[in-house]
Amino acid sequence: MIGDNPLSDIQGAQNAEIDQVYYNPLNTESEVNPTYRIRHLSELIKIL
């Protein structure tokens, strides 16, 4: 799951037990602990 919302996207993916990529271009604080964090979409290439 690739998402920019820590609650609905990342937490939802964690609840479904799938890997998560948290797209956070502003590098805002969040209490979630995703599988991956990225600030630029170009970083997805390294993950995929």
Long-range contacts (C-beta under 8 A, 24 or more apart in sequence): 2-44, 6-30, 6-31, 6-32, 6-34, 7-32, 10-34, 21-47
